[in-house]
Amino acid sequence: MFESLEDATLAALGTNPILKSANADLEARQQQYEVAKAPYYPIIDIELDQRWDEDISVSTVTGEREWFQALGRVRYNFFNGFSDQARKAETLELVSEAREIKNNTERQVVESMRLSWMAWMSVLDRIDYLRDYIESSKSTATAYAKQFDIGKRTLLDVLDSEAEAIQARADLVDADADGLFAQYRILAATGQLVDSFGLAWPEQAMVDEEE
């Protein structure tokens, strides 16, 4: 388990499967937007030409002259109906939506981790208290039983002390279960819950980080 809430939160931001999916979707939308902007980029054409001409000088000496010609043309697609502009606006809107989803998911992951961590810390304090209380109730029940033998305690006192000890042990079982559930929530937020059971994610649920 993590040493602090900060460590757990950083891990969740890096490995939470839902957040990773949102990040991947945002990257895909951004790539679509770059493709949609492509028609606005200039297209540069370069043409090279080479030829030879006869050169007859005044002294009747015939020779050849070599000519090189380079021609560059820059073309812009200033207007292609409304299709390019509409496509660009559409993909930009998709980028904005994907970014908002990613930001909302990130906030939810952080808040979920905070609540899960607080619940776990609270359960740990409760478990420590109950363990101490169980030992105390055991001692009390034993003392009451001895006092009952010498007539200083009633049977009702003894039964009450025994009931308190039993209830404390039951409360500890519940607290242990709550602590386990809190740990599961933390592991789920970091995407490690499946691994903790020795299982593997299905291939359909995996996000390829190299794409």
C-alpha positions as CSV (number, residue, x, y, z in Angstrom):
1,M,0.0,0.0,0.0
2,F,1.1,3.6,-0.6
3,E,2.9,5.6,2.1
4,S,0.8,8.8,1.6
5,L,-2.3,10.2,-0.1
6,E,0.0,12.1,-2.4
7,D,1.8,8.9,-3.5
8,A,-1.6,7.2,-4.1
9,T,-3.0,10.1,-6.1
10,L,0.1,10.4,-8.3
11,A,-0.2,6.6,-9.0
12,A,-3.9,6.9,-9.8
13,L,-3.3,9.8,-12.2
14,G,-0.8,7.7,-14.1
15,T,-2.5,4.3,-14.1
16,N,-6.2,4.7,-13.6
17,P,-7.7,2.8,-16.6
18,I,-10.6,5.2,-17.1
19,L,-8.3,8.2,-17.1
20,K,-5.9,6.5,-19.4
21,S,-8.8,5.9,-21.8
22,A,-9.8,9.6,-21.6
23,N,-6.2,10.6,-22.3
24,A,-6.0,8.3,-25.3
25,D,-9.3,9.6,-26.7
26,L,-8.0,13.2,-26.3
27,E,-4.8,12.4,-28.2
28,A,-6.8,10.8,-31.0
29,R,-9.0,13.8,-31.3
30,Q,-6.0,16.1,-31.4
31,Q,-4.5,14.0,-34.2
32,Q,-7.8,14.3,-36.1
33,Y,-7.7,18.0,-35.7
34,E,-4.2,18.2,-37.1
35,V,-5.3,16.2,-40.2
36,A,-8.3,18.6,-40.6
37,K,-5.9,21.5,-40.7
38,A,-3.8,19.9,-43.4
39,P,-5.8,21.5,-46.3
40,Y,-4.8,25.0,-45.0
41,Y,-1.0,24.2,-45.3
42,P,0.7,25.4,-48.5
43,I,1.7,22.9,-51.1
44,I,5.2,23.6,-52.6
45,D,6.1,22.3,-56.1
46,I,9.6,22.5,-57.4
47,E,10.4,21.8,-61.1
48,L,13.9,21.4,-62.5
49,D,14.7,21.8,-66.2
50,Q,18.0,21.2,-68.1
51,R,18.8,21.8,-71.8
52,W,21.7,22.3,-74.1
53,D,21.9,24.9,-76.9
54,E,24.5,25.2,-79.7
55,D,26.7,28.2,-79.4
56,I,28.2,29.5,-82.6
57,S,30.8,32.2,-81.9
58,V,32.0,34.8,-84.3
59,S,35.1,32.8,-84.9
60,T,33.0,30.0,-86.2
61,V,33.9,27.8,-83.3
62,T,30.9,25.7,-82.4
63,G,30.2,24.8,-78.8
64,E,27.3,24.0,-76.4
65,R,25.8,25.9,-73.6
66,E,24.1,24.1,-70.7
67,W,21.0,25.7,-69.2
68,F,19.4,25.0,-65.8
69,Q,16.1,26.3,-64.8
70,A,14.4,25.8,-61.4
71,L,10.8,26.8,-60.9
72,G,9.0,26.8,-57.5
73,R,5.3,27.2,-57.0
74,V,3.4,27.6,-53.7
75,R,-0.3,26.6,-53.8
76,Y,-2.9,27.3,-51.1
77,N,-6.3,25.8,-50.8
78,F,-8.0,29.1,-49.9
79,F,-11.5,27.8,-50.3
80,N,-12.9,24.4,-50.9
81,G,-16.5,25.0,-50.5
82,F,-17.4,24.9,-46.8
83,S,-16.2,21.3,-46.3
84,D,-12.7,22.0,-45.0
85,Q,-13.8,24.7,-42.7
86,A,-16.7,22.7,-41.3
87,R,-14.4,19.7,-40.8
88,K,-11.9,21.8,-38.9
89,A,-14.6,23.3,-36.7
90,E,-16.0,19.8,-36.0
91,T,-12.7,18.3,-35.0
92,L,-11.9,21.3,-32.8
93,E,-15.2,20.8,-31.0
94,L,-14.4,17.1,-30.5
95,V,-11.0,18.1,-29.1
96,S,-12.7,20.5,-26.6
97,E,-15.2,17.8,-25.6
98,A,-12.5,15.2,-25.1
99,R,-10.4,17.6,-23.1
100,E,-13.4,18.4,-20.8
101,I,-14.1,14.7,-20.3
102,K,-10.4,14.1,-19.5
103,N,-10.3,17.0,-17.0
104,N,-13.6,15.8,-15.3
105,T,-12.3,12.3,-15.1
106,E,-9.0,13.5,-13.6
107,R,-11.0,15.5,-10.9
108,Q,-13.1,12.5,-10.2
109,V,-10.1,10.2,-9.8
110,V,-8.4,12.7,-7.4
111,E,-11.6,13.1,-5.3
112,S,-12.3,9.4,-5.2
113,M,-8.8,8.7,-4.1
114,R,-9.1,11.4,-1.4
115,L,-12.3,9.9,0.0
116,S,-11.0,6.3,-0.2
117,W,-7.8,7.3,1.6
118,M,-9.7,9.2,4.3
119,A,-12.0,6.2,4.8
120,W,-9.0,3.8,5.1
121,M,-7.2,6.1,7.6
122,S,-10.4,6.3,9.7
123,V,-10.8,2.5,9.6
124,L,-7.2,2.0,10.7
125,D,-7.8,4.3,13.7
126,R,-11.0,2.4,14.5
127,I,-9.3,-1.0,14.3
128,D,-6.6,0.2,16.7
129,Y,-9.2,1.4,19.1
130,L,-11.3,-1.8,18.9
131,R,-8.2,-4.0,19.5
132,D,-7.4,-2.0,22.6
133,Y,-11.0,-2.1,23.7
134,I,-11.2,-5.9,23.2
135,E,-8.3,-6.4,25.5
136,S,-9.8,-4.0,28.1
137,S,-13.2,-5.7,27.9
138,K,-11.6,-9.1,28.3
139,S,-9.9,-7.9,31.5
140,T,-13.1,-6.4,32.7
141,A,-15.1,-9.6,32.1
142,T,-12.4,-11.7,33.9
143,A,-12.4,-9.3,36.8
144,Y,-16.2,-9.2,37.1
145,A,-16.3,-13.0,37.0
146,K,-13.9,-13.2,39.9
147,Q,-15.8,-10.5,41.8
148,F,-19.1,-12.4,41.2
149,D,-17.5,-15.5,42.8
150,I,-16.9,-13.5,46.0
151,G,-20.3,-11.8,45.9
152,K,-19.1,-8.3,44.8
153,R,-20.7,-8.4,41.4
154,T,-24.1,-9.5,40.2
155,L,-24.7,-12.0,37.4
156,L,-26.1,-9.2,35.3
157,D,-22.8,-7.3,35.6
158,V,-20.9,-10.4,34.5
159,L,-23.2,-11.0,31.5
160,D,-23.0,-7.3,30.5
161,S,-19.2,-7.4,30.5
162,E,-19.2,-10.6,28.4
163,A,-21.6,-9.0,26.0
164,E,-19.4,-6.0,25.6
165,A,-16.4,-8.2,24.8
166,I,-18.4,-10.2,22.2
167,Q,-19.7,-7.0,20.6
168,A,-16.2,-5.5,20.5
169,R,-15.0,-8.6,18.6
170,A,-17.9,-8.3,16.2
171,D,-17.1,-4.6,15.6
172,L,-13.5,-5.5,14.9
173,V,-14.6,-8.0,12.2
174,D,-16.7,-5.3,10.6
175,A,-13.9,-2.8,10.8
176,D,-11.5,-5.3,9.2
177,A,-14.0,-5.8,6.3
178,D,-14.4,-2.0,6.0
179,G,-10.6,-1.6,5.9
180,L,-10.3,-4.3,3.2
181,F,-13.0,-2.6,1.1
182,A,-11.2,0.8,1.5
183,Q,-8.0,-0.8,0.2
184,Y,-9.9,-2.2,-2.7
185,R,-11.2,1.2,-3.6
186,I,-7.6,2.6,-3.5
187,L,-6.4,-0.2,-5.7
188,A,-9.3,0.3,-8.1
189,A,-8.5,4.0,-8.4
190,T,-4.9,3.1,-9.4
191,G,-5.9,0.3,-11.8
192,Q,-4.3,-2.3,-9.6
193,L,-7.3,-4.1,-8.2
194,V,-7.4,-6.8,-11.0
195,D,-3.7,-7.5,-10.5
196,S,-4.2,-7.8,-6.8
197,F,-6.4,-10.8,-7.4
198,G,-3.9,-12.4,-9.7
199,L,-6.1,-11.7,-12.7
200,A,-5.4,-10.0,-16.0
201,W,-7.2,-7.4,-17.9
202,P,-8.9,-8.5,-21.2
203,E,-7.1,-7.3,-24.3
204,Q,-10.1,-5.1,-25.2
205,A,-9.6,-3.1,-22.0
206,M,-5.9,-2.4,-22.6
207,V,-4.8,1.0,-23.8
208,D,-1.7,0.9,-26.0
209,E,0.5,3.7,-24.7
210,E,2.8,3.6,-27.7
211,E,0.1,4.4,-30.2
